[in-house]
Amino acid sequence: MPRPPGPHNERDSRPLAVRVPLELYERIVKACGGEEAFKQNFPAWARRAFSAAVGTPRGGNLGDAQLSGFEEGRRQGWAHANRVFREALERAAKELKR
C-alpha cells in the first residue's frame, strides 16, 4: 500500500536501512506491539525513537531540565542524571504551585 501524502515524502525525507542484532530486533518488535502490528507500527515508532535519540522528540525540543539531565547522564551515569532530573522537576513543581 503506498504511503499517503504527508511530511515523510521523497522531497523532505530519506529512507534508512539498518541491521540490528536479533535480541534488539525482538525488543523492537515487542515495543511496536508484536509481530502482527510490527509492519504497521514500526515506521512511526522508529521516527519517534530517532527523533528522541537526537534530542528532538515529537512535539518539540527537550526542555532545559531534560537536556541537562540527559547530558549529565552521559557524563556521570544514569543514576546521577535521574537524581538531577527529579530535583529539577521538584523545583519546577514548586514554582508552578506559587
C-alpha positions in Angstrom: 0.0 0.0 0.0 1.5 3.4 -1.0 2.2 5.9 1.7 -0.4 8.7 1.9 0.9 12.2 1.2 2.4 13.8 4.2 5.6 15.2 5.7 7.5 12.0 5.0 7.9 12.3 1.2 10.8 11.9 -1.2 11.5 15.7 -1.2 11.6 16.1 2.6 12.9 12.8 3.9 15.3 9.9 3.3 14.8 6.2 3.8 17.2 4.4 6.2 18.2 0.8 6.3 19.9 -0.7 9.4 20.9 -4.1 10.5 20.4 -4.8 14.2 21.2 -7.8 16.5 18.4 -10.3 16.9 18.0 -9.5 20.6 17.4 -5.8 19.8 15.1 -6.7 16.9 12.9 -8.8 19.2 12.7 -6.0 21.7 11.8 -3.5 19.0 9.0 -5.9 17.7 7.7 -6.1 21.2 7.7 -2.3 21.7 5.8 -2.0 18.4 3.0 -4.2 19.6 4.1 -7.7 18.5 4.7 -9.4 15.1 1.3 -8.7 13.6 1.4 -5.0 14.4 5.1 -4.5 13.6 4.8 -3.7 9.9 2.2 -1.1 10.5 3.6 0.5 13.7 7.4 0.3 13.1 7.8 3.4 10.8 6.2 5.8 13.2 7.9 4.1 16.2 11.3 4.4 14.5 10.8 8.1 13.6 9.9 8.8 17.3 12.9 6.8 18.5 15.3 8.5 16.1 13.9 12.0 17.0 14.3 11.3 20.7 17.8 10.0 20.2 19.0 13.2 18.6 17.3 15.4 21.1 14.2 16.5 19.2 11.3 14.3 20.4 7.9 14.6 18.6 6.1 17.7 19.8 9.2 19.9 20.3 12.7 20.1 21.7 13.8 18.7 25.0 13.3 21.1 27.9 16.3 22.6 29.7 15.8 20.2 32.6 15.6 17.1 30.3 18.5 18.2 28.2 20.8 19.0 31.1 19.8 15.7 32.9 20.5 13.7 29.7 23.9 15.3 29.1 24.8 14.8 32.8 23.8 11.2 32.4 26.1 10.7 29.5 29.0 12.1 31.6 28.3 10.6 35.0 25.8 7.7 34.7 22.1 7.5 34.6 21.6 7.2 38.4 23.0 10.7 38.9 21.1 12.0 35.8 17.8 10.7 37.3 18.6 12.5 40.6 19.3 15.8 38.8 16.2 15.5 36.7 14.0 14.7 39.7 15.4 17.7 41.5 14.7 20.0 38.5 11.1 18.6 38.4 10.6 19.3 42.1 11.9 22.9 41.7 9.6 23.4 38.7 6.6 21.9 40.5 7.2 24.3 43.5 7.3 27.2 41.1 4.1 26.2 39.5 2.3 25.9 42.8 3.0 29.5 43.7 
